């Protein structure tokens, strides 16, 4: 299971970042390839995401559930998606740790474990690692931009 870590700062307080992260409609535009989001309840939403991985294009109907929250320090989610056309499944465990900075912003540490099964998993770990690293970087850049931030 590939593991990905990202760290970046945003020019917003941990409380402001927390409120943003708990609003799927505000987070959705930060998710690369997200074409829509549907809120099920306060802890669960579905995202329709299309991305190209190697020679394959996949559309995942990803169900994301917040499984742990410690306001405004830590948010843990599990996302599970399926692409029936490719007979593929994706599972993503993500942890976001928020820490106040001296300058009044927030340091976000993003840790993600990704598992890909089925035809999509056949593209190989090296290709998958490059793609997930790219998507993680895009998410961080989009979130930083949405909240007002800078690379760390």
Z-matrix of the N, CA and C atoms (Angstrom, degrees):
N
C 1 1.453
C 2 1.533 1 107.80
N 3 1.335 2 117.63 1 114.44
C 4 1.467 3 119.53 2 177.61
C 5 1.526 4 111.73 3 -62.11
N 6 1.327 5 115.04 4 143.52
C 7 1.461 6 122.01 5 178.46
C 8 1.518 7 107.79 6 -119.67
N 9 1.322 8 115.72 7 135.55
C 10 1.456 9 121.09 8 -178.12
C 11 1.514 10 109.90 9 -129.73
N 12 1.340 11 115.00 10 137.50
C 13 1.450 12 121.44 11 179.03
C 14 1.516 13 108.66 12 -129.00
N 15 1.313 14 115.18 13 140.23
C 16 1.461 15 122.31 14 178.29
C 17 1.520 16 106.60 15 -141.78
N 18 1.302 17 116.16 16 147.65
C 19 1.458 18 121.24 17 177.58
C 20 1.518 19 107.61 18 -140.16
N 21 1.322 20 115.55 19 132.81
C 22 1.451 21 119.92 20 178.59
C 23 1.519 22 109.77 21 -156.56
N 24 1.327 23 115.81 22 162.38
C 25 1.460 24 120.56 23 178.49
C 26 1.512 25 109.88 24 -111.82
N 27 1.318 26 115.01 25 153.51
C 28 1.462 27 121.98 26 173.88
C 29 1.520 28 107.91 27 -130.33
N 30 1.314 29 115.04 28 151.06
C 31 1.465 30 120.65 29 179.77
C 32 1.521 31 110.47 30 -88.73
N 33 1.324 32 115.53 31 60.47
C 34 1.465 33 122.22 32 177.46
C 35 1.526 34 106.84 33 -150.44
N 36 1.309 35 116.55 34 152.11
C 37 1.462 36 120.77 35 179.94
C 38 1.527 37 110.53 36 -69.44
N 39 1.337 38 117.77 37 157.81
C 40 1.463 39 119.52 38 176.41
C 41 1.532 40 112.68 39 -54.80
N 42 1.328 41 118.28 40 -37.56
C 43 1.470 42 119.85 41 178.44
C 44 1.525 43 111.73 42 -63.94
N 45 1.331 44 117.20 43 -41.72
C 46 1.468 45 120.58 44 179.13
C 47 1.528 46 110.58 45 -66.05
N 48 1.330 47 116.78 46 -40.42
C 49 1.463 48 120.89 47 178.20
C 50 1.524 49 109.42 48 -64.57
N 51 1.321 50 116.64 49 -42.32
C 52 1.467 51 122.07 50 -179.92
C 53 1.529 52 110.68 51 -58.58
N 54 1.316 53 116.73 52 -48.62
C 55 1.471 54 120.98 53 -179.68
C 56 1.532 55 109.73 54 -60.51
N 57 1.329 56 117.01 55 -42.31
C 58 1.460 57 121.77 56 179.04
C 59 1.535 58 110.39 57 -60.80
N 60 1.340 59 116.86 58 -48.64
C 61 1.461 60 121.11 59 -176.38
C 62 1.519 61 113.53 60 -64.36
N 63 1.322 62 117.20 61 -26.62
C 64 1.460 63 120.29 62 -179.76
C 65 1.529 64 113.00 63 -87.29
N 66 1.320 65 117.46 64 5.01
C 67 1.461 66 121.60 65 178.17
C 68 1.536 67 108.92 66 -111.25
N 69 1.337 68 117.77 67 95.38
C 70 1.464 69 120.58 68 -176.28
C 71 1.527 70 113.56 69 -55.41
N 72 1.316 71 117.49 70 -31.24
C 73 1.469 72 119.48 71 -179.40
C 74 1.529 73 111.58 72 -69.76
N 75 1.325 74 117.71 73 -26.53
C 76 1.466 75 121.31 74 176.35
C 77 1.527 76 111.12 75 -86.39
N 78 1.332 77 117.18 76 -32.48
C 79 1.459 78 121.13 77 -179.74
C 80 1.536 79 110.89 78 -76.35
N 81 1.329 80 118.39 79 -34.08
C 82 1.471 81 122.25 80 -175.40
C 83 1.528 82 113.68 81 -50.03
N 84 1.341 83 120.14 82 -45.47
C 85 1.465 84 118.42 83 179.04
C 86 1.532 85 113.71 84 -64.92
N 87 1.321 86 117.64 85 -15.11
C 88 1.468 87 121.30 86 177.88
C 89 1.526 88 112.02 87 -84.18
N 90 1.327 89 117.00 88 -17.05
C 91 1.460 90 121.42 89 -178.14
C 92 1.525 91 109.78 90 -83.75
N 93 1.323 92 118.39 91 117.16
C 94 1.462 93 120.15 92 180.00
C 95 1.530 94 111.84 93 -56.63
N 96 1.311 95 116.55 94 130.59
C 97 1.457 96 121.87 95 177.30
C 98 1.515 97 115.09 96 79.81
N 99 1.335 98 118.37 97 3.56
C 100 1.470 99 120.79 98 -178.69
C 101 1.524 100 110.12 99 -72.38
N 102 1.315 101 115.28 100 122.29
C 103 1.463 102 121.67 101 -177.99
C 104 1.524 103 112.30 102 -104.50
N 105 1.320 104 117.28 103 -6.67
C 106 1.451 105 120.37 104 179.38
C 107 1.515 106 110.74 105 173.48
N 108 1.322 107 114.31 106 159.11
C 109 1.464 108 119.98 107 -179.92
C 110 1.523 109 108.63 108 -141.09
N 111 1.313 110 115.40 109 144.68
C 112 1.463 111 122.49 110 178.49
C 113 1.522 112 107.86 111 -131.54
N 114 1.320 113 116.58 112 121.21
C 115 1.462 114 121.58 113 -179.01
C 116 1.523 115 108.82 114 -84.44
N 117 1.334 116 116.36 115 125.22
C 118 1.466 117 121.28 116 176.72
C 119 1.522 118 110.50 117 -90.51
N 120 1.335 119 116.28 118 -45.74
C 121 1.456 120 122.23 119 176.95
C 122 1.524 121 107.83 120 -161.32
N 123 1.329 122 117.05 121 -171.97
C 124 1.465 123 121.14 122 -174.43
C 125 1.534 124 113.04 123 -64.60
N 126 1.325 125 117.51 124 -18.35
C 127 1.465 126 120.37 125 -177.04
C 128 1.533 127 113.56 126 -117.96
N 129 1.323 128 117.53 127 -0.75
C 130 1.463 129 120.22 128 -173.09
C 131 1.522 130 111.01 129 -139.72
N 132 1.334 131 115.41 130 137.27
C 133 1.455 132 120.16 131 172.97
C 134 1.517 133 109.54 132 -147.75
N 135 1.321 134 115.50 133 164.42
C 136 1.463 135 122.46 134 177.08
C 137 1.519 136 108.15 135 -117.43
N 138 1.332 137 114.64 136 136.36
C 139 1.456 138 120.55 137 177.57
C 140 1.523 139 108.64 138 -123.16
N 141 1.312 140 115.78 139 137.52
C 142 1.467 141 123.04 140 177.44
C 143 1.526 142 106.23 141 -101.49
N 144 1.346 143 116.33 142 110.62
C 145 1.462 144 121.38 143 -171.34
C 146 1.527 145 110.02 144 -126.30
N 147 1.333 146 115.66 145 132.51
C 148 1.462 147 121.42 146 175.90
C 149 1.524 148 109.10 147 -120.87
N 150 1.324 149 116.20 148 126.51
C 151 1.465 150 121.61 149 177.12
C 152 1.530 151 109.57 150 -140.75
N 153 1.317 152 115.24 151 157.24
C 154 1.456 153 122.33 152 175.64
C 155 1.518 154 107.71 153 -102.54
N 156 1.343 155 115.66 154 128.55
C 157 1.455 156 122.08 155 178.63
C 158 1.524 157 106.90 156 -126.15
N 159 1.318 158 115.46 157 109.65
C 160 1.459 159 119.03 158 -176.74
C 161 1.510 160 109.80 159 61.37
N 162 1.321 161 116.45 160 -126.36
C 163 1.463 162 121.57 161 -179.39
C 164 1.525 163 112.85 162 -90.52
N 165 1.324 164 118.47 163 1.48
C 166 1.461 165 122.69 164 -177.61
C 167 1.525 166 111.56 165 -110.17
N 168 1.316 167 115.19 166 146.17
C 169 1.459 168 121.38 167 170.43
C 170 1.522 169 106.26 168 -111.95
N 171 1.315 170 116.26 169 131.99
C 172 1.452 171 119.97 170 -178.58
C 173 1.521 172 110.93 171 -124.65
N 174 1.307 173 115.15 172 141.61
C 175 1.460 174 121.54 173 172.54
C 176 1.517 175 106.36 174 -116.69
N 177 1.322 176 115.32 175 114.71
C 178 1.457 177 121.60 176 -177.80
C 179 1.525 178 109.85 177 -106.08
N 180 1.303 179 115.31 178 131.99
C 181 1.457 180 120.80 179 169.03
C 182 1.518 181 104.62 180 -95.74
N 183 1.321 182 114.91 181 94.96
C 184 1.456 183 122.35 182 -170.50
C 185 1.522 184 110.36 183 -93.85
N 186 1.317 185 116.07 184 124.87
C 187 1.469 186 121.47 185 174.79
C 188 1.523 187 107.29 186 -100.75
N 189 1.324 188 116.31 187 118.45
C 190 1.463 189 122.41 188 -176.67
C 191 1.525 190 108.97 189 -110.61
N 192 1.327 191 115.36 190 129.79
C 193 1.464 192 121.08 191 179.10
C 194 1.519 193 109.44 192 -127.19
N 195 1.314 194 116.15 193 131.16
C 196 1.462 195 121.38 194 174.31
C 197 1.522 196 106.70 195 -78.81
N 198 1.330 197 115.90 196 119.83
C 199 1.465 198 120.17 197 -175.54
C 200 1.521 199 112.82 198 -107.03
N 201 1.333 200 116.90 199 -12.62
C 202 1.461 201 120.59 200 177.79
C 203 1.526 202 108.08 201 -154.19
N 204 1.317 203 115.91 202 136.58
C 205 1.468 204 119.07 203 175.71
C 206 1.515 205 109.88 204 -146.73
N 207 1.325 206 114.57 205 135.99
C 208 1.457 207 122.99 206 178.23
C 209 1.530 208 105.90 207 -136.43
N 210 1.321 209 115.83 208 89.31
C 211 1.459 210 121.73 209 -174.01
C 212 1.510 211 111.70 210 -64.47
N 213 1.306 212 118.75 211 136.04
C 214 1.469 213 130.73 212 -15.14
C 215 1.522 214 111.55 213 -100.66
N 216 1.325 215 117.61 214 43.10
C 217 1.455 216 120.68 215 -172.97
C 218 1.525 217 115.79 216 -104.74
N 219 1.322 218 117.60 217 -38.53
C 220 1.473 219 119.75 218 -169.75
C 221 1.521 220 110.66 219 -146.73
N 222 1.333 221 113.83 220 136.22
C 223 1.459 222 121.12 221 178.55
C 224 1.524 223 107.38 222 -136.56
N 225 1.323 224 116.69 223 124.15
C 226 1.460 225 121.69 224 -179.81
C 227 1.523 226 108.21 225 -120.55
N 228 1.339 227 115.35 226 131.35
C 229 1.468 228 119.83 227 179.15
C 230 1.523 229 110.16 228 -132.33
N 231 1.324 230 114.19 229 157.45
C 232 1.453 231 122.02 230 174.19
C 233 1.519 232 106.74 231 -125.79
N 234 1.321 233 115.40 232 127.05
C 235 1.455 234 121.05 233 177.01
C 236 1.510 235 109.84 234 -116.81
N 237 1.326 236 115.55 235 134.73
C 238 1.458 237 120.63 236 178.05
C 239 1.524 238 107.76 237 -129.49
N 240 1.321 239 114.53 238 129.70
C 241 1.454 240 119.11 239 -178.24
C 242 1.508 241 111.77 240 -133.37
N 243 1.328 242 114.55 241 163.67
C 244 1.451 243 120.75 242 -178.22
C 245 1.521 244 108.85 243 -145.65
N 246 1.316 245 114.90 244 138.57
C 247 1.460 246 122.49 245 171.92
C 248 1.521 247 105.53 246 -121.03
N 249 1.330 248 116.33 247 99.50
C 250 1.466 249 120.30 248 -175.80
C 251 1.525 250 111.71 249 -65.25
N 252 1.318 251 116.59 250 -33.58
C 253 1.464 252 120.98 251 179.84
C 254 1.535 253 111.01 252 -60.64
N 255 1.328 254 116.57 253 -39.59
C 256 1.464 255 121.16 254 179.14
C 257 1.527 256 112.67 255 -95.26
N 258 1.323 257 117.11 256 -0.10
C 259 1.464 258 121.33 257 -176.17
C 260 1.531 259 109.48 258 50.68
N 261 1.333 260 115.30 259 51.98
C 262 1.462 261 121.26 260 -176.33
C 263 1.517 262 111.21 261 -129.24
N 264 1.312 263 114.86 262 150.64
C 265 1.455 264 122.30 263 178.53
C 266 1.529 265 108.97 264 -129.86
N 267 1.323 266 115.39 265 144.56
C 268 1.458 267 122.06 266 177.43
C 269 1.520 268 108.02 267 -127.62
N 270 1.322 269 116.06 268 137.78
C 271 1.461 270 121.14 269 173.45
C 272 1.524 271 107.49 270 -132.53
N 273 1.330 272 115.48 271 128.68
C 274 1.456 273 121.47 272 -176.72
C 275 1.530 274 109.19 273 -128.64
N 276 1.330 275 116.75 274 122.28
C 277 1.469 276 122.88 275 174.06
C 278 1.521 277 106.24 276 -104.97
N 279 1.318 278 116.69 277 119.42
C 280 1.458 279 120.86 278 -175.54
C 281 1.525 280 110.93 279 -124.01
N 282 1.322 281 115.35 280 135.56
C 283 1.459 282 121.99 281 175.14
C 284 1.524 283 107.97 282 -121.43
N 285 1.308 284 116.48 283 128.22
C 286 1.460 285 122.96 284 173.45
C 287 1.519 286 107.60 285 -114.65
N 288 1.333 287 116.04 286 119.50
C 289 1.456 288 121.22 287 174.75
C 290 1.512 289 107.88 288 -107.45
N 291 1.334 290 116.92 289 130.26
C 292 1.453 291 123.17 290 -178.55
C 293 1.525 292 108.97 291 -111.84
N 294 1.324 293 115.32 292 134.06
C 295 1.461 294 120.57 293 -179.02
C 296 1.528 295 108.78 294 -137.72
N 297 1.332 296 117.61 295 130.30
C 298 1.467 297 118.59 296 178.99
C 299 1.529 298 111.10 297 -66.03
N 300 1.326 299 115.72 298 144.87
C 301 1.468 300 120.38 299 176.07
C 302 1.518 301 108.99 300 -100.99
N 303 1.312 302 115.89 301 162.68
C 304 1.468 303 121.78 302 179.01
C 305 1.528 304 110.45 303 -60.71
N 306 1.324 305 116.67 304 -33.76
C 307 1.468 306 121.88 305 -177.67
C 308 1.530 307 113.12 306 -79.13
N 309 1.332 308 118.06 307 0.58
C 310 1.463 309 120.83 308 178.11
C 311 1.509 310 114.31 309 93.81
N 312 1.332 311 117.61 310 5.40
C 313 1.459 312 121.48 311 177.48
C 314 1.515 313 110.57 312 -97.19
N 315 1.323 314 114.99 313 -156.77
C 316 1.462 315 120.77 314 -179.00
C 317 1.517 316 109.94 315 -136.37
N 318 1.319 317 115.60 316 133.60
C 319 1.454 318 122.26 317 170.60
C 320 1.522 319 106.58 318 -93.10
N 321 1.334 320 116.54 319 123.96
C 322 1.463 321 121.45 320 177.01
C 323 1.512 322 108.73 321 -108.14
N 324 1.318 323 115.05 322 129.38
C 325 1.464 324 121.27 323 172.83
C 326 1.522 325 106.71 324 -110.67
N 327 1.316 326 115.79 325 122.71
C 328 1.446 327 123.76 326 -174.90
C 329 1.524 328 108.02 327 -112.22
N 330 1.322 329 117.34 328 121.07
C 331 1.463 330 122.47 329 179.24
C 332 1.523 331 107.31 330 -125.99
N 333 1.327 332 116.36 331 127.44
C 334 1.456 333 119.98 332 -176.51
C 335 1.520 334 110.79 333 -136.40
N 336 1.334 335 115.99 334 130.55
C 337 1.466 336 123.53 335 172.19
C 338 1.522 337 106.47 336 -106.16
N 339 1.321 338 116.68 337 126.44
C 340 1.462 339 121.09 338 -175.12
C 341 1.524 340 109.45 339 -121.39
N 342 1.332 341 115.69 340 132.83
C 343 1.461 342 121.44 341 174.50
C 344 1.523 343 107.99 342 -125.42
N 345 1.327 344 115.66 343 130.66
C 346 1.456 345 121.50 344 -179.40
C 347 1.527 346 108.20 345 -125.94
N 348 1.322 347 116.19 346 126.26
C 349 1.464 348 121.78 347 -179.36
C 350 1.523 349 109.94 348 -121.56
N 351 1.312 350 116.11 349 157.10
C 352 1.458 351 121.14 350 177.51
C 353 1.518 352 112.11 351 90.02
N 354 1.319 353 115.23 352 -160.23
C 355 1.465 354 121.02 353 -175.64
C 356 1.532 355 111.92 354 -57.76
N 357 1.326 356 116.84 355 -38.75
C 358 1.458 357 120.52 356 179.77
C 359 1.532 358 111.08 357 -61.85
N 360 1.321 359 116.31 358 -35.12
C 361 1.453 360 120.71 359 178.05
C 362 1.517 361 113.29 360 -68.33
N 363 1.334 362 116.94 361 -16.22
C 364 1.462 363 121.12 362 -178.18
C 365 1.525 364 113.44 363 -75.08
N 366 1.338 365 117.89 364 -8.57
C 367 1.464 366 118.84 365 -179.63
C 368 1.524 367 111.36 366 -70.44
N 369 1.302 368 117.35 367 -13.88
C 370 1.459 369 120.96 368 176.04
C 371 1.509 370 112.90 369 99.70
N 372 1.322 371 114.43 370 149.20
C 373 1.464 372 121.41 371 -177.55
C 374 1.523 373 112.49 372 -61.29
N 375 1.330 374 117.16 373 -40.41
C 376 1.468 375 119.52 374 -177.00
C 377 1.520 376 111.15 375 -62.39
N 378 1.335 377 117.12 376 -46.43
C 379 1.468 378 121.14 377 178.89
C 380 1.522 379 109.89 378 -65.31
N 381 1.333 380 116.48 379 -42.89
C 382 1.461 381 120.91 380 -179.18
C 383 1.522 382 110.60 381 -63.72
N 384 1.317 383 117.83 382 -41.03
C 385 1.456 384 120.52 383 -179.97
C 386 1.521 385 111.39 384 -64.05
N 387 1.318 386 116.57 385 -41.71
C 388 1.466 387 120.25 386 177.86
C 389 1.527 388 110.05 387 -62.28
N 390 1.340 389 117.05 388 -44.50
C 391 1.464 390 120.70 389 -177.07
C 392 1.526 391 111.35 390 -67.61
N 393 1.313 392 117.27 391 -45.60
C 394 1.467 393 119.43 392 -179.52
C 395 1.518 394 110.55 393 -65.45
N 396 1.314 395 117.71 394 -38.14
C 397 1.470 396 120.94 395 176.90
C 398 1.529 397 109.67 396 -61.85
N 399 1.339 398 116.48 397 -41.77
C 400 1.463 399 121.14 398 177.38
C 401 1.531 400 110.86 399 -62.13
N 402 1.340 401 116.92 400 -47.31
C 403 1.465 402 121.04 401 -179.21
C 404 1.527 403 111.20 402 -64.04
N 405 1.332 404 116.34 403 -39.35
C 406 1.466 405 120.84 404 177.91
C 407 1.523 406 110.01 405 -62.71
N 408 1.319 407 116.41 406 -44.08
C 409 1.464 408 120.72 407 178.11
C 410 1.515 409 112.28 408 -62.90
N 411 1.338 410 116.79 409 -41.31
C 412 1.465 411 120.54 410 178.21
C 413 1.524 412 111.00 411 -64.64
N 414 1.342 413 116.62 412 -41.93
C 415 1.459 414 119.93 413 177.79
C 416 1.529 415 110.33 414 -59.74
N 417 1.331 416 116.02 415 -46.60
C 418 1.467 417 120.44 416 -179.49
C 419 1.530 418 110.44 417 -60.66
N 420 1.332 419 117.43 418 -45.62
C 421 1.462 420 121.19 419 179.91
C 422 1.523 421 111.36 420 -63.20
N 423 1.333 422 116.77 421 -42.24
C 424 1.466 423 120.77 422 179.86
C 425 1.527 424 111.69 423 -65.92
N 426 1.327 425 116.27 424 -41.73
C 427 1.465 426 120.60 425 178.95
C 428 1.522 427 110.12 426 -66.03
N 429 1.325 428 115.68 427 -43.97
C 430 1.462 429 120.84 428 178.50
C 431 1.525 430 110.11 429 -58.85
N 432 1.320 431 116.18 430 -43.99
C 433 1.462 432 121.20 431 179.76
C 434 1.533 433 111.16 432 -65.00
N 435 1.325 434 116.63 433 -43.38
C 436 1.467 435 121.15 434 -178.30
C 437 1.532 436 111.71 435 -65.06
N 438 1.339 437 116.29 436 -33.27
C 439 1.456 438 120.70 437 -177.11
C 440 1.529 439 113.03 438 -99.38
N 441 1.314 440 116.21 439 -10.83
C 442 1.461 441 119.89 440 -176.15
C 443 1.505 442 109.27 441 83.49
N 444 1.318 443 117.29 442 93.95
C 445 1.454 444 118.76 443 -176.67
C 446 1.495 445 112.83 444 -153.82
N 447 1.326 446 114.30 445 -174.11
C 448 1.450 447 121.61 446 -178.06
C 449 1.518 448 108.93 447 -145.29
N 450 1.334 449 117.74 448 155.89
C 451 1.466 450 119.18 449 177.48
C 452 1.523 451 110.03 450 -63.56
N 453 1.321 452 115.56 451 151.53
C 454 1.475 453 118.62 452 176.65
C 455 1.499 454 109.61 453 -95.86
